[in-house]
Amino acid sequence: MPKAAKKEKKGKIIINRELCKGCKYCITACPKGSIVVDKRFNSMGYFPAHFEHPEKCTGCAICAQMCPEIAIEVWREE
């Protein structure tokens, strides 16, 4: 009997643009390449991270763990 296909986890992140200082730690850490640098700067003059590819996100939370400003919330659906 064949094994059932493993369903890939889906996730979603929310980046607080005003807390983000554009360090790019989350961008470097994301294994799926879901985060990019925003083209617009925030009120403090930083170019914050932007969640560009939600279809790739698995909700692994590595980005949130790397963020020194605690600017990322992670949501995961099972």
PDB file of N, H, CA, C and O in Angstrom:
ATOM      1  N   MET A   1       0.847  -1.176   0.000  1.00  0.00           N
ATOM      2  CA  MET A   1       0.000   0.000   0.000  1.00  0.00           C
ATOM      3  C   MET A   1       0.897   1.247   0.000  1.00  0.00           C
ATOM      4  O   MET A   1       1.786   1.357   0.844  1.00  0.00           O
ATOM      5  N   PRO A   2       0.681   2.187  -0.931  1.00  0.00           N
ATOM      6  CA  PRO A   2       1.534   3.374  -0.992  1.00  0.00           C
ATOM      7  C   PRO A   2       1.295   4.299   0.204  1.00  0.00           C
ATOM      8  O   PRO A   2       0.197   4.382   0.756  1.00  0.00           O
ATOM      9  N   LYS A   3       2.358   4.977   0.569  1.00  0.00           N
ATOM     10  H   LYS A   3       3.249   4.910   0.121  1.00  0.00           H
ATOM     11  CA  LYS A   3       2.262   5.934   1.666  1.00  0.00           C
ATOM     12  C   LYS A   3       1.464   7.151   1.217  1.00  0.00           C
ATOM     13  O   LYS A   3       1.504   7.540   0.050  1.00  0.00           O
ATOM     14  N   ALA A   4       0.748   7.738   2.149  1.00  0.00           N
ATOM     15  H   ALA A   4       0.715   7.422   3.097  1.00  0.00           H
ATOM     16  CA  ALA A   4      -0.003   8.961   1.851  1.00  0.00           C
ATOM     17  C   ALA A   4       0.979  10.107   1.646  1.00  0.00           C
ATOM     18  O   ALA A   4       1.999  10.198   2.329  1.00  0.00           O
ATOM     19  N   ALA A   5       0.661  10.966   0.711  1.00  0.00           N
ATOM     20  H   ALA A   5      -0.168  10.892   0.156  1.00  0.00           H
ATOM     21  CA  ALA A   5       1.531  12.110   0.444  1.00  0.00           C
ATOM     22  C   ALA A   5       1.553  13.014   1.665  1.00  0.00           C
ATOM     23  O   ALA A   5       0.509  13.324   2.239  1.00  0.00           O
ATOM     24  N   LYS A   6       2.738  13.432   2.057  1.00  0.00           N
ATOM     25  H   LYS A   6       3.586  13.180   1.591  1.00  0.00           H
ATOM     26  CA  LYS A   6       2.891  14.300   3.209  1.00  0.00           C
ATOM     27  C   LYS A   6       2.467  15.719   2.828  1.00  0.00           C
ATOM     28  O   LYS A   6       2.986  16.306   1.878  1.00  0.00           O
ATOM     29  N   LYS A   7       1.528  16.246   3.579  1.00  0.00           N
ATOM     30  H   LYS A   7       1.107  15.770   4.351  1.00  0.00           H
ATOM     31  CA  LYS A   7       1.028  17.591   3.314  1.00  0.00           C
ATOM     32  C   LYS A   7       2.027  18.611   3.848  1.00  0.00           C
ATOM     33  O   LYS A   7       2.410  18.565   5.016  1.00  0.00           O
ATOM     34  N   GLU A   8       2.444  19.529   2.985  1.00  0.00           N
ATOM     35  H   GLU A   8       2.132  19.566   2.035  1.00  0.00           H
ATOM     36  CA  GLU A   8       3.399  20.545   3.396  1.00  0.00           C
ATOM     37  C   GLU A   8       2.708  21.593   4.261  1.00  0.00           C
ATOM     38  O   GLU A   8       1.594  22.031   3.972  1.00  0.00           O
ATOM     39  N   LYS A   9       3.395  21.979   5.317  1.00  0.00           N
ATOM     40  H   LYS A   9       4.299  21.624   5.551  1.00  0.00           H
ATOM     41  CA  LYS A   9       2.842  22.979   6.227  1.00  0.00           C
ATOM     42  C   LYS A   9       2.814  24.343   5.549  1.00  0.00           C
ATOM     43  O   LYS A   9       3.678  24.672   4.736  1.00  0.00           O
ATOM     44  N   LYS A  10       1.811  25.118   5.900  1.00  0.00           N
ATOM     45  H   LYS A  10       1.109  24.850   6.561  1.00  0.00           H
ATOM     46  CA  LYS A  10       1.683  26.473   5.376  1.00  0.00           C
ATOM     47  C   LYS A  10       1.802  27.441   6.528  1.00  0.00           C
ATOM     48  O   LYS A  10       1.318  27.184   7.630  1.00  0.00           O
ATOM     49  N   GLY A  11       2.447  28.550   6.260  1.00  0.00           N
ATOM     50  H   GLY A  11       2.840  28.759   5.364  1.00  0.00           H
ATOM     51  CA  GLY A  11       2.622  29.557   7.286  1.00  0.00           C
ATOM     52  C   GLY A  11       2.362  30.951   6.754  1.00  0.00           C
ATOM     53  O   GLY A  11       2.170  31.165   5.557  1.00  0.00           O
ATOM     54  N   LYS A  12       2.362  31.875   7.671  1.00  0.00           N
ATOM     55  H   LYS A  12       2.517  31.701   8.643  1.00  0.00           H
ATOM     56  CA  LYS A  12       2.170  33.281   7.330  1.00  0.00           C
ATOM     57  C   LYS A  12       2.937  34.091   8.363  1.00  0.00           C
ATOM     58  O   LYS A  12       2.925  33.771   9.552  1.00  0.00           O
ATOM     59  N   ILE A  13       3.595  35.127   7.908  1.00  0.00           N
ATOM     60  H   ILE A  13       3.605  35.387   6.942  1.00  0.00           H
ATOM     61  CA  ILE A  13       4.266  36.011   8.850  1.00  0.00           C
ATOM     62  C   ILE A  13       3.732  37.428   8.692  1.00  0.00           C
ATOM     63  O   ILE A  13       3.259  37.823   7.626  1.00  0.00           O
ATOM     64  N   ILE A  14       3.820  38.166   9.767  1.00  0.00           N
ATOM     65  H   ILE A  14       4.205  37.845  10.632  1.00  0.00           H
ATOM     66  CA  ILE A  14       3.467  39.583   9.748  1.00  0.00           C
ATOM     67  C   ILE A  14       4.692  40.341  10.242  1.00  0.00           C
ATOM     68  O   ILE A  14       5.181  40.102  11.346  1.00  0.00           O
ATOM     69  N   ILE A  15       5.176  41.253   9.416  1.00  0.00           N
ATOM     70  H   ILE A  15       4.779  41.447   8.519  1.00  0.00           H
ATOM     71  CA  ILE A  15       6.354  42.048   9.769  1.00  0.00           C
ATOM     72  C   ILE A  15       5.896  43.450  10.137  1.00  0.00           C
ATOM     73  O   ILE A  15       5.227  44.120   9.350  1.00  0.00           O
ATOM     74  N   ASN A  16       6.255  43.886  11.322  1.00  0.00           N
ATOM     75  H   ASN A  16       6.799  43.341  11.961  1.00  0.00           H
ATOM     76  CA  ASN A  16       5.944  45.241  11.752  1.00  0.00           C
ATOM     77  C   ASN A  16       6.958  46.182  11.093  1.00  0.00           C
ATOM     78  O   ASN A  16       8.113  46.259  11.512  1.00  0.00           O
ATOM     79  N   ARG A  17       6.511  46.888  10.065  1.00  0.00           N
ATOM     80  H   ARG A  17       5.573  46.826   9.725  1.00  0.00           H
ATOM     81  CA  ARG A  17       7.394  47.773   9.284  1.00  0.00           C
ATOM     82  C   ARG A  17       8.076  48.843  10.139  1.00  0.00           C
ATOM     83  O   ARG A  17       9.212  49.230   9.866  1.00  0.00           O
ATOM     84  N   GLU A  18       7.390  49.312  11.157  1.00  0.00           N
ATOM     85  H   GLU A  18       6.467  48.998  11.379  1.00  0.00           H
ATOM     86  CA  GLU A  18       7.934  50.389  11.971  1.00  0.00           C
ATOM     87  C   GLU A  18       8.984  49.908  12.967  1.00  0.00           C
ATOM     88  O   GLU A  18       9.852  50.686  13.365  1.00  0.00           O
ATOM     89  N   LEU A  19       8.923  48.643  13.377  1.00  0.00           N
ATOM     90  H   LEU A  19       8.219  48.011  13.053  1.00  0.00           H
ATOM     91  CA  LEU A  19       9.944  48.093  14.262  1.00  0.00           C
ATOM     92  C   LEU A  19      11.181  47.622  13.493  1.00  0.00           C
ATOM     93  O   LEU A  19      12.288  47.628  14.032  1.00  0.00           O
ATOM     94  N   CYS A  20      10.994  47.219  12.244  1.00  0.00           N
ATOM     95  H   CYS A  20      10.095  47.215  11.806  1.00  0.00           H
ATOM     96  CA  CYS A  20      12.087  46.661  11.437  1.00  0.00           C
ATOM     97  C   CYS A  20      13.119  47.731  11.092  1.00  0.00           C
ATOM     98  O   CYS A  20      12.774  48.821  10.635  1.00  0.00           O
ATOM     99  N   LYS A  21      14.401  47.398  11.321  1.00  0.00           N
ATOM    100  H   LYS A  21      14.681  46.513  11.692  1.00  0.00           H
ATOM    101  CA  LYS A  21      15.500  48.317  10.991  1.00  0.00           C
ATOM    102  C   LYS A  21      16.280  47.870   9.755  1.00  0.00           C
ATOM    103  O   LYS A  21      17.349  48.407   9.464  1.00  0.00           O
ATOM    104  N   GLY A  22      15.745  46.886   9.030  1.00  0.00           N
ATOM    105  H   GLY A  22      14.877  46.450   9.266  1.00  0.00           H
ATOM    106  CA  GLY A  22      16.361  46.470   7.770  1.00  0.00           C
ATOM    107  C   GLY A  22      17.688  45.756   7.913  1.00  0.00           C
ATOM    108  O   GLY A  22      18.543  45.881   7.037  1.00  0.00           O
ATOM    109  N   CYS A  23      17.887  45.014   8.984  1.00  0.00           N
ATOM    110  H   CYS A  23      17.192  44.912   9.696  1.00  0.00           H
ATOM    111  CA  CYS A  23      19.168  44.310   9.185  1.00  0.00           C
ATOM    112  C   CYS A  23      19.358  43.141   8.220  1.00  0.00           C
ATOM    113  O   CYS A  23      20.486  42.708   7.980  1.00  0.00           O
ATOM    114  N   LYS A  24      18.263  42.634   7.671  1.00  0.00           N
ATOM    115  H   LYS A  24      17.347  42.986   7.867  1.00  0.00           H
ATOM    116  CA  LYS A  24      18.253  41.539   6.699  1.00  0.00           C
ATOM    117  C   LYS A  24      18.569  40.169   7.290  1.00  0.00           C
ATOM    118  O   LYS A  24      18.786  39.221   6.535  1.00  0.00           O
ATOM    119  N   TYR A  25      18.603  40.035   8.609  1.00  0.00           N
ATOM    120  H   TYR A  25      18.427  40.805   9.222  1.00  0.00           H
ATOM    121  CA  TYR A  25      18.848  38.722   9.217  1.00  0.00           C
ATOM    122  C   TYR A  25      17.755  37.739   8.822  1.00  0.00           C
ATOM    123  O   TYR A  25      18.040  36.578   8.530  1.00  0.00           O
ATOM    124  N   CYS A  26      16.506  38.195   8.812  1.00  0.00           N
ATOM    125  H   CYS A  26      16.275  39.139   9.050  1.00  0.00           H
ATOM    126  CA  CYS A  26      15.393  37.311   8.460  1.00  0.00           C
ATOM    127  C   CYS A  26      15.461  36.882   6.999  1.00  0.00           C
ATOM    128  O   CYS A  26      15.140  35.743   6.663  1.00  0.00           O
ATOM    129  N   ILE A  27      15.879  37.798   6.140  1.00  0.00           N
ATOM    130  H   ILE A  27      16.140  38.724   6.413  1.00  0.00           H
ATOM    131  CA  ILE A  27      15.988  37.503   4.716  1.00  0.00           C
ATOM    132  C   ILE A  27      17.040  36.417   4.481  1.00  0.00           C
ATOM    133  O   ILE A  27      16.824  35.482   3.711  1.00  0.00           O
ATOM    134  N   THR A  28      18.169  36.559   5.153  1.00  0.00           N
ATOM    135  H   THR A  28      18.344  37.319   5.779  1.00  0.00           H
ATOM    136  CA  THR A  28      19.253  35.582   5.033  1.00  0.00           C
ATOM    137  C   THR A  28      18.853  34.233   5.615  1.00  0.00           C
ATOM    138  O   THR A  28      19.218  33.188   5.076  1.00  0.00           O
ATOM    139  N   ALA A  29      18.106  34.251   6.710  1.00  0.00           N
ATOM    140  H   ALA A  29      17.809  35.099   7.148  1.00  0.00           H
ATOM    141  CA  ALA A  29      17.753  33.019   7.420  1.00  0.00           C
ATOM    142  C   ALA A  29      16.610  32.237   6.782  1.00  0.00           C
ATOM    143  O   ALA A  29      16.518  31.026   6.981  1.00  0.00           O
ATOM    144  N   CYS A  30      15.743  32.890   6.025  1.00  0.00           N
ATOM    145  H   CYS A  30      15.818  33.874   5.863  1.00  0.00           H
ATOM    146  CA  CYS A  30      14.557  32.220   5.478  1.00  0.00           C
ATOM    147  C   CYS A  30      14.956  31.139   4.469  1.00  0.00           C
ATOM    148  O   CYS A  30      15.525  31.453   3.424  1.00  0.00           O
ATOM    149  N   PRO A  31      14.663  29.867   4.773  1.00  0.00           N
ATOM    150  CA  PRO A  31      15.065  28.788   3.867  1.00  0.00           C
ATOM    151  C   PRO A  31      14.266  28.756   2.561  1.00  0.00           C
ATOM    152  O   PRO A  31      14.681  28.108   1.601  1.00  0.00           O
ATOM    153  N   LYS A  32      13.141  29.437   2.518  1.00  0.00           N
ATOM    154  H   LYS A  32      12.804  29.963   3.298  1.00  0.00           H
ATOM    155  CA  LYS A  32      12.290  29.417   1.329  1.00  0.00           C
ATOM    156  C   LYS A  32      12.381  30.693   0.500  1.00  0.00           C
ATOM    157  O   LYS A  32      11.784  30.763  -0.574  1.00  0.00           O
ATOM    158  N   GLY A  33      13.106  31.696   0.963  1.00  0.00           N
ATOM    159  H   GLY A  33      13.592  31.639   1.836  1.00  0.00           H
ATOM    160  CA  GLY A  33      13.228  32.945   0.209  1.00  0.00           C
ATOM    161  C   GLY A  33      11.933  33.740   0.151  1.00  0.00           C
ATOM    162  O   GLY A  33      11.644  34.396  -0.850  1.00  0.00           O
ATOM    163  N   SER A  34      11.155  33.680   1.227  1.00  0.00           N
ATOM    164  H   SER A  34      11.389  33.147   2.040  1.00  0.00           H
ATOM    165  CA  SER A  34       9.854  34.352   1.249  1.00  0.00           C
ATOM    166  C   SER A  34       9.924  35.839   1.586  1.00  0.00           C
ATOM    167  O   SER A  34       8.948  36.566   1.404  1.00  0.00           O
ATOM    168  N   ILE A  35      11.069  36.287   2.074  1.00  0.00           N
ATOM    169  H   ILE A  35      11.862  35.697   2.222  1.00  0.00           H
ATOM    170  CA  ILE A  35      11.192  37.665   2.558  1.00  0.00           C
ATOM    171  C   ILE A  35      12.202  38.427   1.709  1.00  0.00           C
ATOM    172  O   ILE A  35      13.263  37.904   1.370  1.00  0.00           O
ATOM    173  N   VAL A  36      11.862  39.666   1.371  1.00  0.00           N
ATOM    174  H   VAL A  36      11.000  40.091   1.647  1.00  0.00           H
ATOM    175  CA  VAL A  36      12.740  40.530   0.583  1.00  0.00           C
ATOM    176  C   VAL A  36      12.812  41.905   1.255  1.00  0.00           C
ATOM    177  O   VAL A  36      12.087  42.179   2.211  1.00  0.00           O
ATOM    178  N   VAL A  37      13.687  42.754   0.745  1.00  0.00           N
ATOM    179  H   VAL A  37      14.276  42.531  -0.032  1.00  0.00           H
ATOM    180  CA  VAL A  37      13.765  44.136   1.225  1.00  0.00           C
ATOM    181  C   VAL A  37      12.672  44.943   0.528  1.00  0.00           C
ATOM    182  O   VAL A  37      12.520  44.883  -0.692  1.00  0.00           O
ATOM    183  N   ASP A  38      11.920  45.694   1.319  1.00  0.00           N
ATOM    184  H   ASP A  38      12.043  45.743   2.310  1.00  0.00           H
ATOM    185  CA  ASP A  38      10.855  46.533   0.771  1.00  0.00           C
ATOM    186  C   ASP A  38      11.458  47.676  -0.041  1.00  0.00           C
ATOM    187  O   ASP A  38      12.554  48.145   0.262  1.00  0.00           O
ATOM    188  N   LYS A  39      10.755  48.116  -1.056  1.00  0.00           N
ATOM    189  H   LYS A  39       9.864  47.735  -1.303  1.00  0.00           H
ATOM    190  CA  LYS A  39      11.216  49.224  -1.894  1.00  0.00           C
ATOM    191  C   LYS A  39      10.890  50.581  -1.273  1.00  0.00           C
ATOM    192  O   LYS A  39      11.414  51.613  -1.693  1.00  0.00           O
ATOM    193  N   ARG A  40      10.010  50.561  -0.259  1.00  0.00           N
ATOM    194  H   ARG A  40       9.584  49.723   0.082  1.00  0.00           H
ATOM    195  CA  ARG A  40       9.610  51.801   0.419  1.00  0.00           C
ATOM    196  C   ARG A  40      10.216  51.815   1.817  1.00  0.00           C
ATOM    197  O   ARG A  40      10.253  50.782   2.486  1.00  0.00           O
ATOM    198  N   PHE A  41      10.683  52.956   2.257  1.00  0.00           N
ATOM    199  H   PHE A  41      10.653  53.795   1.714  1.00  0.00           H
ATOM    200  CA  PHE A  41      11.240  53.035   3.596  1.00  0.00           C
ATOM    201  C   PHE A  41      10.151  53.321   4.622  1.00  0.00           C
ATOM    202  O   PHE A  41       9.068  53.794   4.276  1.00  0.00           O
ATOM    203  N   ASN A  42      10.447  53.032   5.886  1.00  0.00           N
ATOM    204  H   ASN A  42      11.326  52.648   6.167  1.00  0.00           H
ATOM    205  CA  ASN A  42       9.486  53.265   6.959  1.00  0.00           C
ATOM    206  C   ASN A  42       9.680  54.677   7.532  1.00  0.00           C
ATOM    207  O   ASN A  42      10.475  55.455   7.005  1.00  0.00           O
ATOM    208  N   SER A  43       8.963  55.001   8.597  1.00  0.00           N
ATOM    209  H   SER A  43       8.318  54.369   9.026  1.00  0.00           H
ATOM    210  CA  SER A  43       9.019  56.366   9.141  1.00  0.00           C
ATOM    211  C   SER A  43      10.373  56.712   9.751  1.00  0.00           C
ATOM    212  O   SER A  43      10.672  57.888   9.961  1.00  0.00           O
ATOM    213  N   MET A  44      11.190  55.709  10.035  1.00  0.00           N
ATOM    214  H   MET A  44      10.947  54.754   9.864  1.00  0.00           H
ATOM    215  CA  MET A  44      12.527  55.959  10.586  1.00  0.00           C
ATOM    216  C   MET A  44      13.599  56.000   9.499  1.00  0.00           C
ATOM    217  O   MET A  44      14.777  56.192   9.799  1.00  0.00           O
ATOM    218  N   GLY A  45      13.200  55.821   8.240  1.00  0.00           N
ATOM    219  H   GLY A  45      12.243  55.666   7.996  1.00  0.00           H
ATOM    220  CA  GLY A  45      14.146  55.888   7.135  1.00  0.00           C
ATOM    221  C   GLY A  45      14.821  54.580   6.780  1.00  0.00           C
ATOM    222  O   GLY A  45      15.754  54.568   5.978  1.00  0.00           O
ATOM    223  N   TYR A  46      14.371  53.478   7.359  1.00  0.00           N
ATOM    224  H   TYR A  46      13.612  53.487   8.011  1.00  0.00           H
ATOM    225  CA  TYR A  46      14.925  52.165   7.042  1.00  0.00           C
ATOM    226  C   TYR A  46      14.096  51.509   5.946  1.00  0.00           C
ATOM    227  O   TYR A  46      12.900  51.771   5.817  1.00  0.00           O
ATOM    228  N   PHE A  47      14.738  50.659   5.163  1.00  0.00           N
ATOM    229  H   PHE A  47      15.709  50.446   5.267  1.00  0.00           H
ATOM    230  CA  PHE A  47      14.021  49.832   4.198  1.00  0.00           C
ATOM    231  C   PHE A  47      13.754  48.495   4.892  1.00  0.00           C
ATOM    232  O   PHE A  47      14.648  47.654   4.987  1.00  0.00           O
ATOM    233  N   PRO A  48      12.528  48.299   5.374  1.00  0.00           N
ATOM    234  CA  PRO A  48      12.225  47.108   6.169  1.00  0.00           C
ATOM    235  C   PRO A  48      12.077  45.847   5.323  1.00  0.00           C
ATOM    236  O   PRO A  48      12.021  45.899   4.094  1.00  0.00           O
ATOM    237  N   ALA A  49      12.017  44.727   6.011  1.00  0.00           N
ATOM    238  H   ALA A  49      12.063  44.685   7.009  1.00  0.00           H
ATOM    239  CA  ALA A  49      11.747  43.452   5.354  1.00  0.00           C
ATOM    240  C   ALA A  49      10.288  43.431   4.906  1.00  0.00           C
ATOM    241  O   ALA A  49       9.425  44.082   5.496  1.00  0.00           O
ATOM    242  N   HIS A  50      10.038  42.661   3.839  1.00  0.00           N
ATOM    243  H   HIS A  50      10.738  42.133   3.360  1.00  0.00           H
ATOM    244  CA  HIS A  50       8.690  42.563   3.280  1.00  0.00           C
ATOM    245  C   HIS A  50       8.406  41.102   2.945  1.00  0.00           C
ATOM    246  O   HIS A  50       9.232  40.433   2.326  1.00  0.00           O
ATOM    247  N   PHE A  51       7.242  40.610   3.353  1.00  0.00           N
ATOM    248  H   PHE A  51       6.571  41.154   3.857  1.00  0.00           H
ATOM    249  CA  PHE A  51       6.819  39.230   3.088  1.00  0.00           C
ATOM    250  C   PHE A  51       6.307  39.154   1.661  1.00  0.00           C
ATOM    251  O   PHE A  51       5.142  39.452   1.401  1.00  0.00           O
ATOM    252  N   GLU A  52       7.165  38.759   0.742  1.00  0.00           N
ATOM    253  H   GLU A  52       8.112  38.517   0.953  1.00  0.00           H
ATOM    254  CA  GLU A  52       6.890  38.821  -0.695  1.00  0.00           C
ATOM    255  C   GLU A  52       6.265  37.551  -1.267  1.00  0.00           C
ATOM    256  O   GLU A  52       5.444  37.626  -2.182  1.00  0.00           O
ATOM    257  N   HIS A  53       6.641  36.394  -0.742  1.00  0.00           N
ATOM    258  H   HIS A  53       7.308  36.333   0.001  1.00  0.00           H
ATOM    259  CA  HIS A  53       6.202  35.121  -1.329  1.00  0.00           C
ATOM    260  C   HIS A  53       5.492  34.246  -0.299  1.00  0.00           C
ATOM    261  O   HIS A  53       6.059  33.258   0.166  1.00  0.00           O
ATOM    262  N   PRO A  54       4.251  34.601   0.065  1.00  0.00           N
ATOM    263  CA  PRO A  54       3.541  33.825   1.091  1.00  0.00           C
ATOM    264  C   PRO A  54       3.278  32.375   0.698  1.00  0.00           C
ATOM    265  O   PRO A  54       3.135  31.518   1.569  1.00  0.00           O
ATOM    266  N   GLU A  55       3.213  32.094  -0.583  1.00  0.00           N
ATOM    267  H   GLU A  55       3.330  32.791  -1.291  1.00  0.00           H
ATOM    268  CA  GLU A  55       2.950  30.723  -1.027  1.00  0.00           C
ATOM    269  C   GLU A  55       4.090  29.768  -0.678  1.00  0.00           C
ATOM    270  O   GLU A  55       3.888  28.554  -0.641  1.00  0.00           O
ATOM    271  N   LYS A  56       5.282  30.300  -0.423  1.00  0.00           N
ATOM    272  H   LYS A  56       5.446  31.286  -0.452  1.00  0.00           H
ATOM    273  CA  LYS A  56       6.440  29.471  -0.088  1.00  0.00           C
ATOM    274  C   LYS A  56       6.599  29.226   1.410  1.00  0.00           C
ATOM    275  O   LYS A  56       7.272  28.277   1.811  1.00  0.00           O
ATOM    276  N   CYS A  57       5.994  30.060   2.229  1.00  0.00           N
ATOM    277  H   CYS A  57       5.448  30.831   1.902  1.00  0.00           H
ATOM    278  CA  CYS A  57       6.209  30.031   3.684  1.00  0.00           C
ATOM    279  C   CYS A  57       5.649  28.765   4.324  1.00  0.00           C
ATOM    280  O   CYS A  57       4.518  28.364   4.048  1.00  0.00           O
ATOM    281  N   THR A  58       6.458  28.142   5.182  1.00  0.00           N
ATOM    282  H   THR A  58       7.376  28.468   5.406  1.00  0.00           H
ATOM    283  CA  THR A  58       6.029  26.956   5.919  1.00  0.00           C
ATOM    284  C   THR A  58       5.758  27.264   7.393  1.00  0.00           C
ATOM    285  O   THR A  58       5.317  26.386   8.134  1.00  0.00           O
ATOM    286  N   GLY A  59       6.013  28.481   7.816  1.00  0.00           N
ATOM    287  H   GLY A  59       6.371  29.194   7.213  1.00  0.00           H
ATOM    288  CA  GLY A  59       5.806  28.851   9.213  1.00  0.00           C
ATOM    289  C   GLY A  59       6.878  28.313  10.134  1.00  0.00           C
ATOM    290  O   GLY A  59       6.609  28.063  11.309  1.00  0.00           O
ATOM    291  N   CYS A  60       8.082  28.129   9.633  1.00  0.00           N
ATOM    292  H   CYS A  60       8.301  28.332   8.679  1.00  0.00           H
ATOM    293  CA  CYS A  60       9.165  27.538  10.424  1.00  0.00           C
ATOM    294  C   CYS A  60       9.628  28.447  11.573  1.00  0.00           C
ATOM    295  O   CYS A  60      10.201  27.963  12.550  1.00  0.00           O
ATOM    296  N   ALA A  61       9.385  29.747  11.463  1.00  0.00           N
ATOM    297  H   ALA A  61       8.919  30.141  10.670  1.00  0.00           H
ATOM    298  CA  ALA A  61       9.695  30.750  12.497  1.00  0.00           C
ATOM    299  C   ALA A  61      11.180  31.077  12.652  1.00  0.00           C
ATOM    300  O   ALA A  61      11.564  31.736  13.619  1.00  0.00           O
ATOM    301  N   ILE A  62      12.008  30.636  11.732  1.00  0.00           N
ATOM    302  H   ILE A  62      11.697  30.101  10.947  1.00  0.00           H
ATOM    303  CA  ILE A  62      13.427  30.978  11.806  1.00  0.00           C
ATOM    304  C   ILE A  62      13.606  32.495  11.675  1.00  0.00           C
ATOM    305  O   ILE A  62      14.457  33.082  12.343  1.00  0.00           O
ATOM    306  N   CYS A  63      12.813  33.114  10.827  1.00  0.00           N
ATOM    307  H   CYS A  63      12.121  32.637  10.285  1.00  0.00           H
ATOM    308  CA  CYS A  63      12.900  34.563  10.643  1.00  0.00           C
ATOM    309  C   CYS A  63      12.635  35.306  11.946  1.00  0.00           C
ATOM    310  O   CYS A  63      13.358  36.242  12.286  1.00  0.00           O
ATOM    311  N   ALA A  64      11.605  34.895  12.675  1.00  0.00           N
ATOM    312  H   ALA A  64      11.018  34.134  12.398  1.00  0.00           H
ATOM    313  CA  ALA A  64      11.253  35.538  13.944  1.00  0.00           C
ATOM    314  C   ALA A  64      12.340  35.324  14.994  1.00  0.00           C
ATOM    315  O   ALA A  64      12.615  36.214  15.799  1.00  0.00           O
ATOM    316  N   GLN A  65      12.951  34.155  14.984  1.00  0.00           N
ATOM    317  H   GLN A  65      12.728  33.432  14.330  1.00  0.00           H
ATOM    318  CA  GLN A  65      14.022  33.869  15.933  1.00  0.00           C
ATOM    319  C   GLN A  65      15.247  34.727  15.661  1.00  0.00           C
ATOM    320  O   GLN A  65      15.968  35.090  16.591  1.00  0.00           O
ATOM    321  N   MET A  66      15.489  35.051  14.408  1.00  0.00           N
ATOM    322  H   MET A  66      14.903  34.756  13.653  1.00  0.00           H
ATOM    323  CA  MET A  66      16.660  35.845  14.032  1.00  0.00           C
ATOM    324  C   MET A  66      16.461  37.342  14.242  1.00  0.00           C
ATOM    325  O   MET A  66      17.440  38.083  14.333  1.00  0.00           O
ATOM    326  N   CYS A  67      15.226  37.796  14.321  1.00  0.00           N
ATOM    327  H   CYS A  67      14.431  37.194  14.247  1.00  0.00           H
ATOM    328  CA  CYS A  67      14.934  39.229  14.356  1.00  0.00           C
ATOM    329  C   CYS A  67      15.315  39.859  15.700  1.00  0.00           C
ATOM    330  O   CYS A  67      14.704  39.533  16.718  1.00  0.00           O
ATOM    331  N   PRO A  68      16.308  40.752  15.726  1.00  0.00           N
ATOM    332  CA  PRO A  68      16.703  41.382  16.986  1.00  0.00           C
ATOM    333  C   PRO A  68      15.685  42.408  17.491  1.00  0.00           C
ATOM    334  O   PRO A  68      15.721  42.786  18.662  1.00  0.00           O
ATOM    335  N   GLU A  69      14.796  42.852  16.636  1.00  0.00           N
ATOM    336  H   GLU A  69      14.766  42.545  15.685  1.00  0.00           H
ATOM    337  CA  GLU A  69      13.799  43.861  17.011  1.00  0.00           C
ATOM    338  C   GLU A  69      12.449  43.260  17.387  1.00  0.00           C
ATOM    339  O   GLU A  69      11.526  43.989  17.751  1.00  0.00           O
ATOM    340  N   ILE A  70      12.326  41.928  17.300  1.00  0.00           N
ATOM    341  H   ILE A  70      13.075  41.336  17.004  1.00  0.00           H
ATOM    342  CA  ILE A  70      11.073  41.215  17.575  1.00  0.00           C
ATOM    343  C   ILE A  70       9.938  41.825  16.742  1.00  0.00           C
ATOM    344  O   ILE A  70       8.861  42.124  17.257  1.00  0.00           O
ATOM    345  N   ALA A  71      10.202  41.998  15.462  1.00  0.00           N
ATOM    346  H   ALA A  71      11.077  41.755  15.043  1.00  0.00           H
ATOM    347  CA  ALA A  71       9.262  42.648  14.548  1.00  0.00           C
ATOM    348  C   ALA A  71       8.455  41.660  13.715  1.00  0.00           C
ATOM    349  O   ALA A  71       7.678  42.076  12.855  1.00  0.00           O
ATOM    350  N   ILE A  72       8.622  40.361  13.951  1.00  0.00           N
ATOM    351  H   ILE A  72       9.252  40.023  14.650  1.00  0.00           H
ATOM    352  CA  ILE A  72       7.963  39.356  13.109  1.00  0.00           C
ATOM    353  C   ILE A  72       7.082  38.439  13.948  1.00  0.00           C
ATOM    354  O   ILE A  72       7.525  37.871  14.946  1.00  0.00           O
ATOM    355  N   GLU A  73       5.831  38.304  13.526  1.00  0.00           N
ATOM    356  H   GLU A  73       5.471  38.765  12.715  1.00  0.00           H
ATOM    357  CA  GLU A  73       4.907  37.332  14.118  1.00  0.00           C
ATOM    358  C   GLU A  73       4.737  36.200  13.113  1.00  0.00           C
ATOM    359  O   GLU A  73       4.676  36.440  11.907  1.00  0.00           O
ATOM    360  N   VAL A  74       4.662  34.981  13.602  1.00  0.00           N
ATOM    361  H   VAL A  74       4.711  34.786  14.581  1.00  0.00           H
ATOM    362  CA  VAL A  74       4.525  33.808  12.743  1.00  0.00           C
ATOM    363  C   VAL A  74       3.227  33.088  13.069  1.00  0.00           C
ATOM    364  O   VAL A  74       2.889  32.869  14.232  1.00  0.00           O
ATOM    365  N   TRP A  75       2.510  32.725  12.011  1.00  0.00           N
ATOM    366  H   TRP A  75       2.786  32.902  11.066  1.00  0.00           H
ATOM    367  CA  TRP A  75       1.271  31.962  12.122  1.00  0.00           C
ATOM    368  C   TRP A  75       1.437  30.711  11.280  1.00  0.00           C
ATOM    369  O   TRP A  75       1.938  30.773  10.157  1.00  0.00           O
ATOM    370  N   ARG A  76       1.018  29.580  11.818  1.00  0.00           N
ATOM    371  H   ARG A  76       0.611  29.530  12.730  1.00  0.00           H
ATOM    372  CA  ARG A  76       1.139  28.315  11.090  1.00  0.00           C
ATOM    373  C   ARG A  76      -0.189  27.584  11.104  1.00  0.00           C
ATOM    374  O   ARG A  76      -0.859  27.510  12.134  1.00  0.00           O
ATOM    375  N   GLU A  77      -0.566  27.041   9.947  1.00  0.00           N
ATOM    376  H   GLU A  77      -0.021  27.101   9.111  1.00  0.00           H
ATOM    377  CA  GLU A  77      -1.758  26.199   9.899  1.00  0.00           C
ATOM    378  C   GLU A  77      -1.309  24.763   9.690  1.00  0.00           C
ATOM    379  O   GLU A  77      -0.414  24.492   8.890  1.00  0.00           O
ATOM    380  N   GLU A  78      -1.915  23.878  10.391  1.00  0.00           N
ATOM    381  H   GLU A  78      -2.642  24.098  11.041  1.00  0.00           H
ATOM    382  CA  GLU A  78      -1.538  22.454  10.334  1.00  0.00           C
ATOM    383  C   GLU A  78      -2.285  21.753   9.239  1.00  0.00           C
ATOM    384  O   GLU A  78      -2.101  20.552   9.037  1.00  0.00           O
TER     385      GLU A  78
END
